[in-house]
């Protein structure tokens, strides 16, 4: 479950690529200090709740470091050990 509060998340996007069969999620937690900055987590068990928590962590990490960025994170639901480098 995702907790919404005055900080965010601002936007949650669930994405699907039918050609590769890959699913993913993008969470933009906050853009109050600038564009959302985060990264990508690729595991077969990643879910929207986990990505939302990681995006919130990036919001606070960037703010506390004095960086002009908000927080965001994305997740790709795939087993990176079982797919080829070309498919990645």
C-alpha positions in Angstrom: 0.0 0.0 0.0 1.2 3.5 -0.8 0.9 6.3 1.7 0.0 9.6 0.1 0.8 12.8 2.1 1.7 16.5 1.4 5.0 15.5 -0.1 3.8 12.9 -2.6 3.9 10.8 -4.5 3.0 13.2 -7.3 2.7 10.6 -10.1 2.7 6.9 -10.4 3.0 5.3 -13.9 2.6 1.6 -14.6 4.1 0.7 -17.9 4.0 -2.3 -20.2 5.9 -3.1 -23.4 4.0 -5.7 -25.3 6.8 -6.4 -27.7 9.2 -7.6 -24.9 6.5 -8.5 -22.4 8.2 -6.3 -19.8 6.4 -4.5 -17.1 7.5 -1.6 -14.9 6.6 1.2 -12.7 7.7 4.9 -12.3 7.1 6.9 -9.2 7.7 10.6 -9.1 7.6 11.4 -5.4 8.3 15.2 -5.4 9.5 17.8 -7.7 9.3 20.7 -5.2 13.1 21.2 -5.4 13.6 20.3 -9.0 13.1 17.4 -11.4 12.8 13.9 -9.9 16.1 12.1 -9.6 16.5 8.5 -8.7 17.4 5.3 -10.5 16.2 2.0 -11.7 15.7 -1.2 -9.8 15.4 -4.4 -11.9 14.2 -7.5 -10.0 11.4 -10.0 -10.5 9.8 -9.1 -7.2 9.8 -5.3 -7.4 6.4 -3.7 -6.9 4.8 -0.3 -6.8 4.9 0.0 -3.0 8.7 -0.7 -2.9 9.4 1.8 -5.7 7.3 4.4 -3.9 9.3 4.0 -0.7 12.6 4.2 -2.7 11.4 7.4 -4.4 10.5 8.9 -1.0 14.0 8.1 0.1 15.5 9.9 -2.9 13.3 12.9 -2.1 14.8 13.2 1.4 18.3 12.2 0.3 18.5 15.0 -2.4 16.9 17.6 -0.1 19.3 16.8 2.8 22.3 16.9 0.5 21.2 20.3 -0.8 20.8 19.1 -4.4 18.4 20.9 -6.7 16.4 17.7 -7.4 13.3 16.0 -6.2 12.8 12.3 -5.7 11.8 9.6 -8.2 12.5 6.0 -8.8 11.6 3.3 -11.4 11.4 -0.4 -11.3 11.5 -3.0 -14.0 9.9 -6.4 -13.2 12.4 -8.8 -14.7 15.1 -11.2 -13.7 18.3 -9.6 -14.8 20.2 -12.9 -14.4 17.9 -14.7 -16.9 17.7 -12.1 -19.7 20.3 -11.4 -22.3 22.3 -8.2 -22.3 20.8 -7.3 -25.7 17.3 -7.6 -24.2 18.3 -5.4 -21.3 
